[in-house]
Structure formats: C-alpha cells, structure tokens
C-alpha cells in the first residue's frame, strides 16, 4: 500500500547492499585496501564468504556443543569492546573472571589449601588444555618430590 508523500521517510528508495561505491573497488584478499568500505558492506562480504560453511549446530565431528543460550550471546556481544586484560579499567569484569577461576578450581577438585591461578581464554578448548597442562605439571612436581619415575607411570586424563 502506498501512502501520501507526507507519510514517507526521507529516503524514498532502498539501498541494495552491493549498490554502493564500494562495489566499484576491487578489494584485495590478503591486504588492507587503500580505501575503506562501509561497515555494512564489509559485514555482508564476510557473511557471503561463509554462506556455504554448514550449520555449526549440526557439526558432530567436534567434542563441544555449539549451541549457546541467547542470553550468553547477548552478554558476549555487549562486552566485546572491553579489553579484559586491563584489570584496573574493568575491575568488575576482573572479579567475575576471578569467580569463574574459583568455580573451575572447585569443579576440578583443587585443594582449598592450594594456591591456584587461572586466566580467561577465548574458548573452552584452550581453557581445558591449559587446565590439563596445569594438572600435568602439578602431577609431575608431586611425583618428583615422591621420587617416582615420571616416565614409568603417567597420569591418565579422561
């Protein structure tokens, strides 16, 4: 349904994604272009590149679940601009990280007498590998103190 001119927006025509000046510029694949392009065009180009990648929810080849609750996705998108390594600038974020490290230490049965430490990572795989390496190094140190041959018997992590 068409409305009278008084009800129309100022922009009377739709702007197609690739109907922009950026379309006239060749974009190099492995270098930064000499001219910048509009963010919406860059977004669409990346989206199009990944169009036939498949559905992560259907990926049964990895050991991790790819579904995430919408609230977690929303929190992550709202905090992307934070530089979480700067603990003085983001003390509440640092405290949440500290609480998470404590929860994981408890989950992995760290002794309350033990001084443990942790770090945030980009993904669960890295976190698990770092935790596993820390457990291995801790085991090795205890085994050496007890005089055990660390090459004869090794820990079995499942």
C-alpha positions in Angstrom: 0.0 0.0 0.0 1.3 3.4 -0.9 0.9 6.3 1.4 0.8 10.0 0.6 4.1 11.9 0.4 3.6 13.3 3.9 3.9 9.7 5.4 7.1 8.7 3.5 10.5 8.6 5.0 13.1 11.0 3.7 15.0 8.1 2.0 12.5 7.1 -0.7 14.4 4.2 -2.1 16.0 1.1 -0.6 19.8 0.9 -0.9 20.9 -2.5 -2.0 23.9 -3.9 -0.2 26.1 -4.0 -3.3 24.7 -0.9 -4.9 27.3 1.3 -3.3 30.5 2.9 -4.2 32.4 0.1 -2.5 31.2 -2.2 -5.3 33.3 -0.3 -7.8 36.5 -1.0 -5.9 38.5 -4.3 -6.1 39.1 -5.5 -2.6 42.4 -7.4 -2.0 42.0 -10.7 -0.1 45.3 -10.6 1.8 46.0 -6.9 2.3 44.1 -3.9 3.5 42.5 -1.9 0.7 43.7 1.6 0.0 40.2 2.9 0.6 37.9 1.9 3.4 34.5 0.4 2.7 31.2 0.8 4.5 30.9 -1.4 7.6 27.6 -2.9 6.3 29.4 -3.9 3.0 32.3 -5.5 4.9 29.9 -7.4 7.1 27.9 -8.6 4.0 31.1 -9.7 2.2 32.2 -11.8 5.2 28.7 -13.2 5.6 28.7 -14.2 1.9 32.1 -15.8 2.2 30.8 -18.1 4.9 27.5 -18.8 3.3 28.0 -22.4 2.5 30.1 -23.4 5.6 27.4 -25.5 7.1 25.4 -25.3 10.3 27.5 -25.4 13.5 24.6 -27.0 15.4 24.8 -30.0 13.0 28.6 -30.5 13.4 29.0 -33.8 15.2 32.7 -34.0 14.5 33.9 -31.9 17.4 33.7 -32.6 21.1 31.9 -29.4 22.1 28.4 -28.2 21.9 27.9 -25.2 19.6 24.6 -24.1 20.9 24.6 -21.2 23.3 21.7 -19.6 25.1 20.7 -16.2 23.6 21.5 -14.5 27.0 25.1 -15.7 26.8 25.4 -14.5 23.2 23.9 -11.1 24.2 26.4 -10.7 27.1 29.3 -11.5 24.8 28.2 -9.0 22.2 27.7 -6.3 24.9 31.2 -6.8 26.2 33.2 -7.3 23.0 34.7 -3.8 23.2 36.2 -4.4 26.7 39.9 -5.1 26.9 39.5 -7.6 29.7 43.3 -7.8 30.1 43.2 -4.3 31.6 42.1 -5.3 35.1 42.3 -1.8 36.5 39.9 -0.4 33.9 37.4 -3.2 34.2 37.5 -4.3 37.9 34.0 -5.9 37.9 34.9 -7.9 34.8 38.2 -9.0 36.6 36.2 -10.0 39.6 33.8 -12.1 37.5 36.8 -13.8 35.9 38.2 -14.5 39.4 35.0 -16.0 40.5 34.9 -18.2 37.3 38.5 -19.3 38.0 37.4 -20.3 41.6 34.4 -22.2 40.3 36.6 -24.2 37.8 39.2 -24.9 40.5 36.4 -26.2 42.7 35.0 -28.2 39.8 38.4 -29.8 39.2 38.8 -30.5 43.0 41.6 -28.1 43.7 42.6 -28.2 47.3 41.5 -25.2 49.4 45.0 -25.1 50.9 46.5 -24.9 47.4 47.2 -21.5 45.8 45.7 -21.8 42.3 45.5 -19.4 39.5 43.8 -19.1 36.2 43.3 -17.0 33.2 40.5 -16.2 30.7 40.7 -17.7 27.3 38.8 -17.2 24.0 37.3 -20.6 24.1 36.6 -23.7 26.1 39.1 -25.8 24.2 42.0 -23.5 25.2 40.7 -23.4 28.8 40.6 -27.2 29.1 44.0 -27.6 27.5 45.5 -25.0 29.9 43.8 -26.7 32.8 45.0 -30.1 31.7 48.6 -28.8 31.3 48.5 -27.3 34.8 47.3 -30.6 36.2 50.1 -32.5 34.4 52.8 -30.1 35.7 51.4 -30.3 39.2 51.4 -34.1 39.0 55.0 -34.1 37.7 56.1 -31.9 40.5 54.4 -34.1 43.2 55.8 -37.3 41.5 59.3 -35.9 41.5 59.0 -35.0 45.2 57.9 -38.5 46.0 60.8 -39.9 43.9 58.6 -41.6 41.4 59.8 -42.4 37.9 57.6 -40.0 35.8 58.5 -41.9 32.6 57.3 -45.3 34.0 53.9 -44.1 35.0 51.9 -41.2 33.6 48.6 -39.7 34.5 45.5 -40.7 32.6 43.1 -37.8 31.9 39.7 -38.6 30.6 
